[in-house]
Amino acid sequence: DTGLTCGTSYAYTVEARKSGAQSGTYEYSPAAQVTASTKDCGNTTFNKPTGLKGEFISQTTIRLSWNPIHTSGYKGGYNIYKNGTLLARTRTDVESSTYTSTLYYDNSVRCPSTQRYQIELFEYDANWNIVPSGVLSDVLTVDGSSCPTPITKVISPNGGELYKTGDTIKIQWTATGLGSNNSVAVSVYKYSSNNNYYGVRPDFGITWYNDYTSGATLDTGSYDWTIPSSFATGQYIVFIAGSTAIQDTSDGPFSISSSNVSATLLDTVQAQLEQIKQALSKLR
């Protein structure tokens, strides 16, 4: 039955009939009445979305937020347009009464590009088809100059620590502002006084991919590294390099000695003498 009004109840009478013994006569069964209602079509007047805000939270992500204009029980959501093209839809979950559809993370950007966004309310009709409002928010321009500066920093070992082969040490670092789909190279190098490690093969290395959940970057990382028994004794540093060429090293070297007791003692004394030597050179 078409051409009905939204949110209206209708009563229908249903009966069966069959031909009688004489031509043109019918016998009717008792009539049965049923009632059916059409779905609520929602708003008939759409409001203009307001309060659209956006910011780069990493090298590859813009966080968008806006003011809600739907009410409890609203069956619909928002269309998100990027540079004039539909990017995504967020929906209001009326079943669980959680309204999280006024926040969106665009992980498809790359600094320092500039992006333009608009928001549009939509609703579902009686057949659950999407009906766009046609009323878009004002254009929001997110300038690429607002991109955060990526920062990588070695936390530990950060200089002066003493280890021996066979020990398990926790390498820790921070890598903020890198964004999704980026990685961090974590390397252990034999210490060089000029702190130049370009073109030098690390003694140990791993690649750590940035975790991304609901737009939030994993700002800290750690790796439990067991020093191989074959590892050469001496002084080492941790080198962190982000995929955006931001890098950091341990502030000073740490020492790795042999698990052999006598050798360990000798290596420890040598490491301490080296640290004293570096301290004295800074005083000159």
C-alpha positions, 0 to 999 in steps of 0.5 A: 500500500503506497502513498501513505503518511509517515507515522500513521496507523491504518486499519485493514479488513481482510475477508475470504470469499468463494463462488456460490452454487448459483452464478454471480453469488458469493459466500463470505467468511467472517471479516478480520481486521488488522492494524498497521502503522508506517514508520516515523519519517523523522524530521521534516525540516533539517537544521544546518550543522554547526561547530565543525572543528578540525585539527591535525593530530599527527602527520597523517590524521585530522580529527573532526568534531561538530555539534550534535543536532539530532535528538534521542531516538533519531534514526540517521547520522551525518555525511562527511564531505572532504574537498567536495566529495563524500568521504564517510558516514557516521551513524547514531546508534539509537539502540544503545543510546550512545551518540558518538557520531559527532566525531570522526578521524580522517586517516587519509591525509598527509602533512602538510596538505590542506583539506576542506570539510563539510557535514550534512545530516541524513536520516532513514526513510520508512524503507531505511533508505538514506535521505540526505538533508541537502543542508551542509555546514559551513566549509571548514579549512584545515591548514597543513601549516598546523601539522604537529612536529614529529618527535622521537626520543630514546627513553632507555637505555639512555647512557651509563647503564651496565649490562652483560650478554644474556641480560634482557633489557627493555628498550623504550622510546617515544614517537609522537606525531608520526600518525598511522601507517608510519614506522619507527626503526629501532637500532643498537649501534656500537658507540661512535664518538662522532655520533654518526651512524649513517651508512653503518649496519646496526648490530641489532635492529627492529621496525616498530609500526605505529599502532592506531586505534580510534585516531589515537597514536601509540606515543610510547613503545618498548621492546624486550631485547635479550643480548646475544651471548655472541655480542661483542663487548663494548659501548653501545647506543640506541638509535631511533628513526621515524619514517618522517626522518625525525631521529634521536639517540641515547644521550650517552653510551651504555656498556655490554660486557661478557657474562664471564665474571672476570671479563665482566669486571674488566669491562666494567672498569674500562667502561667507567674509565671511558665515562670519566674520560668523556667527562674530563673532555667536556671540562676542557 
